Amino acid sequence: MRVLGVDPGLTRCGLGVVEGDLGKPLRMIAVGVVRTPTSDEPATRLLALQIEIDEWMARYEPDAVAVERVFAKANIKGIMGTAQASAVPMLAAARLGLPLAMHTPTEVKAAVTGNGRADKAQVTAMVTRILRLDTPPKPADAADALALAICQVWRGTAQNRLQQAVAAQLAHQTLGASR
């Protein structure tokens, strides 16, 4: 499974592609940060973000997209830009018919570090270790995007297997009841 993780933001948007499966080593395919000037209009910044995400989708052909779920903070202006930026990868996934997962920061931290209250340094350290990287990904937006992708590979694969097992069990019960 190959996942594009997106840590949304208008000023800095982290992108990371991870490939792997449950019980197997994960591998970083790509990581980067899209930056847009604060002096540009929001629509222009969103367009720049869309162009870059579309390029990443075409280049890396992910099987799924994972985006950080936006949650309200005290800074309403900041949250608006993040919410707007999060719509871009959501639409890109929908256009391509790809599964989309939304994970809260707490879910991602718990999946990657085992602690939902881990700080950015702990997340970056674990991403570096899990992906067997020589140097930690920087800035934090890049590490967060990789953490989102890791979370989805692990959680998404496990959830898919559970759904398949439940479907198989239901099919077996339905066959048994019809005899």
C-alpha positions in Angstrom: 0.0 0.0 0.0 1.3 3.5 -0.9 -0.1 6.4 1.0 0.2 10.2 0.5 0.1 11.9 3.8 -0.8 15.6 3.9 -0.2 17.9 6.8 -2.4 20.8 5.5 -1.5 24.5 5.7 -1.6 27.5 3.5 1.9 28.8 4.4 3.5 25.3 4.7 1.8 22.1 3.6 3.7 18.9 4.4 3.6 16.0 1.9 5.0 12.6 2.4 4.6 9.3 0.6 5.1 6.0 2.4 4.9 2.5 1.1 4.5 -0.7 3.0 2.1 -3.2 4.7 1.3 -4.5 8.2 4.1 -6.5 9.6 6.6 -5.4 7.0 9.1 -2.5 7.0 7.8 0.8 5.7 9.7 2.8 3.2 9.7 6.5 2.5 9.1 7.2 -1.2 9.1 11.1 -1.0 8.8 14.0 1.4 8.5 17.7 0.9 6.8 20.9 1.9 4.8 23.2 -0.3 5.2 26.8 0.7 3.0 29.7 -0.4 3.7 33.4 0.2 1.5 35.0 2.8 1.3 38.1 0.5 -0.6 36.1 -2.1 -4.4 36.0 -2.1 -5.9 32.8 -0.5 -7.3 31.6 -3.9 -3.8 31.9 -5.5 -2.2 30.0 -2.6 -4.8 27.2 -2.8 -4.3 26.9 -6.6 -0.5 26.6 -6.0 -1.2 23.9 -3.4 -3.6 22.1 -5.8 -1.1 22.1 -8.6 1.6 20.6 -6.4 -0.6 18.0 -4.9 -1.9 17.0 -8.4 1.8 16.6 -9.5 2.5 14.4 -6.4 -0.5 12.3 -7.2 0.6 11.8 -10.8 4.2 11.1 -9.9 3.8 8.8 -6.9 0.4 7.2 -7.7 -0.8 6.6 -4.1 -3.4 4.0 -3.2 -4.8 6.2 -0.5 -4.6 9.7 0.9 -4.4 10.6 4.6 -5.0 14.1 5.8 -4.8 15.6 9.2 -8.2 16.3 10.6 -8.5 20.0 11.4 -9.6 20.8 14.9 -10.5 24.2 16.4 -7.9 26.2 18.2 -8.0 29.7 19.7 -6.5 31.1 16.4 -9.6 31.2 14.2 -7.8 33.0 11.3 -5.1 30.3 11.3 -7.6 27.4 11.5 -9.5 28.8 8.4 -6.4 28.6 6.2 -5.7 25.1 7.5 -9.3 24.0 6.8 -9.2 25.5 3.3 -5.9 23.8 2.6 -7.2 20.4 3.9 -9.9 20.5 1.2 -7.3 20.4 -1.6 -6.0 16.8 -1.0 -9.6 15.7 -0.2 -10.8 16.9 -3.6 -7.7 15.4 -5.3 -8.4 12.0 -3.7 -12.1 12.2 -4.7 -11.3 13.2 -8.3 -9.1 10.0 -8.6 -11.5 7.8 -6.7 -8.9 7.1 -4.0 -9.8 6.2 -0.4 -9.4 9.2 1.9 -8.7 9.0 5.7 -8.8 11.8 8.1 -6.8 11.4 11.3 -6.6 13.7 14.3 -3.2 14.7 15.6 -3.8 12.5 18.7 -4.5 9.5 16.6 -1.3 10.0 14.5 0.8 10.5 17.6 -0.6 7.4 19.2 0.0 5.3 16.1 3.5 6.5 15.6 4.8 6.9 19.1 2.4 5.0 21.3 1.5 8.2 23.1 -1.3 10.5 21.9 0.3 13.4 23.7 3.8 13.1 22.2 5.5 16.3 21.2 6.8 17.1 17.7 10.4 16.0 18.5 9.1 12.5 19.6 7.0 12.2 16.4 10.0 13.2 14.3 12.3 10.7 16.1 9.9 7.9 15.6 9.2 8.7 12.0 13.0 8.7 11.5 13.3 5.3 13.2 10.3 3.6 11.6 11.4 4.6 8.1 15.0 3.9 8.8 16.1 7.4 7.7 19.6 8.7 8.0 18.5 12.2 9.0 15.2 13.4 10.5 12.8 15.0 8.0 12.6 18.7 8.4 10.6 20.9 8.9 8.1 19.4 11.3 5.4 19.7 8.6 7.3 17.1 6.5 7.7 14.7 9.5 4.0 15.2 10.3 3.0 14.3 6.7 5.1 11.1 6.9 3.5 10.3 10.3 0.1 10.6 8.7 1.0 8.2 5.9 2.5 5.7 8.4 -0.6 5.9 10.5 -2.8 5.2 7.5 -0.7 2.3 6.3 -0.9 0.7 9.7 -4.5 1.6 10.7 -6.0 1.5 7.2 -4.5 -1.9 6.4 -5.8 -3.3 9.7 -9.2 -1.7 9.2 -9.5 -3.2 5.7 -8.6 -6.7 7.0 -11.2 -6.4 9.8 -13.8 -5.2 7.3 -13.0 -8.2 4.9 -13.2 -10.6 7.8 -16.6 -9.3 8.9 -17.8 -9.4 5.3 -16.6 -13.0 5.0 -18.3 -14.0 8.3 -21.5 -12.4 7.2 -21.4 -14.1 3.8 -20.7 -17.4 5.6 -23.7 -16.9 7.9 -25.9 -15.9 5.0 -25.0 -19.0 3.1 -25.6 -21.2 6.2 -29.0 -19.6 6.8 -30.1 -20.1 3.3 -29.5 -23.9 3.4 
